[in-house]
Amino acid sequence: MNLYNGNITIRQILRVPQARELLQTELPQLANSPLIRLASGMTLNQVLTRAKGYLPPEKLYSLLEQLKSI
């Protein structure tokens, strides 16, 4: 998946079934949260900036690599 240097929106990511499944598997607490709808218009970079401190850097890196491979 092309993440457009982090400028892809969460909405665009969630439109890809494999990416949606990945997020539901790796971050079930977030994938089923109303926050995901609020963040859907945000870019990946914006969400990653806000996620720092909530998720370990290794987890974020792993998720990004997995998204890129989709």
Secondary structure by P-SEA (a helix, b strand, c coil): cccccccccaaaaaacaaaaaaaaaacccccccccccccccccaaaaaaaacccccaaaaaaaaaaaaac
